[in-house]
Amino acid sequence: MPRRTFEQQAAHSDLNYWGFWKGLQFAADGASPINTLAQIMSGRADNPGHRVLCLDMKPKAWEINARVFSLPGDLIAALGARYCLPCKIDGHPYKPHELAPLLGVSVRAYRDRLERGRIKYREMLYGGFRSQKSVLDS
């Protein structure tokens, strides 16, 4: 398996950091840890009047958030689904075949959007470069 380039690893690290803080915000907004993505995509939560005290995102997370939210909406949704959701009850992350239907797309389309989102994010950090096939997990 090819190794990640420095740029791929840096982008993945940024997106993980952003996802952690964005996930805390979703939790503070009352999103259920069980079906967070469905609630976020539908614009509702279990307890819409309920707020949990949560520290605001760190400045670095806000910078990453601004970059991510400058992308097209379909790429934002794919990145959010991959990086912002908590683990399932069994402690494992969601798989592409579980996330794709919640976004209303095929698994192939989800993977494509996720990869394009990662590439676009890397380009924001490092400018245009000849991208290699990503080996980041989905």
N, C-alpha and C positions, 0 to 999 in steps of 0.2 A: 504494500500500500504506500503510495507517495506520501512524503512528509508535507506538513503544512508549511507554506511560506511564512516569512515574518509578517507580511501584510495580512495574510489570512488569520494567523494566530492573534494579531493585535485587534483585528475587527471582531473576531469571535469573543475575545476577552471583553472588549467594550460592550458588545451586545449582551453578554452574560451579566455584566455589571448593571447595565440599563434595565435588563429584565428583572433583576432582583428588586431594584427600587420601584420599578413600575408595578411589579407584582404586589409590593407592600401597599402601594396606593390603591390598587384594585381591592385588596383585602380591607383597607380602611373605608372604602366606599360601600362595603357590605357584600361584595361579590363572594359567592359560595366557593370554597376550595374544591368542591366536587364538580361543579359544572360552570366554572368561571368563564370559559370562552363563550359558551352559549349565552350567558347573561350579559357579557360585555357586548357581544355582537347584537343582542336584542335590545340593549340599552336599559336593562333593569337588573335589580338585585333582590335577594330574599327579603332584606330589611332596608328599604330605601331611606327610611328616616334615621337609621342607626349609623353612628360614626364611631370609629375606634381611633383613639389618639395615635397618631403616626407621625414620626419625624418626616419632614419634607425631604424630597430627594436631595442628594448632595449636588454641588455645582457641576461636577463632571457628568453626573447622570442627566442633568438638565441639558448640558451641551449635546450629549448623545441623543437625547430625546428630540431636540430641535433638528438634528440631522435626519433621524429616522422619520420624523413627521413631515419632512420636506419631500419624501418619496411619494410615489403614487399610492393610493389607498389600498390596492390589492397587495402591494409589497409590505405595507405597514401591517396589515392583518396577518400575513404569513409570518413576519418577524415577531409580532406580538404573540401569536399562537405558539411559536417555538420557544421564545425566550422569556415570556412574562408569566406563564402559567405555573402554578405550584405542581408538585408531583401528585400523582394519583394516591389514593388511600394506601395502596400497597407499597408506596415509596418509589415507584418507577415513573419515568417521564411518559407523557403521551406519545404515541406513535403516529406517524403520518396518516395511517389509515383511520385513526380515531379523530384527527384534527381536520382532515380534508372535508368530510361531510358537514362539519360545523361551519366551515367557510363557504360551503355550497359549491365545491369544486372537486375534481377528481384528485386522486393521490398524485398522479403525474403533474397536474397543474399546480398543486400545492408545493411539491418539491421544486418545480420550475420557478415559482414565485419566490420561494425561500432563497433559492440560489441567486436569482436576480437581485433580491433585496440585499443579500450579503455582498454581492459584487458592487452594487451601487454604493453601499455604505463604504466599502474599501476605497472606491474611487473618490469619495468625498474626503477621505483621510489622506490619501496618497496621490491623488490625481489619476489620470488615465494610465493604465499599464496593461500589458498583455496578460490577461487573467489565465490562470491555470485551472483545471477542473478542481473544484473544491473537494476536500476530503473531510469536511466538517460533518459530524453526525447530524441526522435529521430527527 
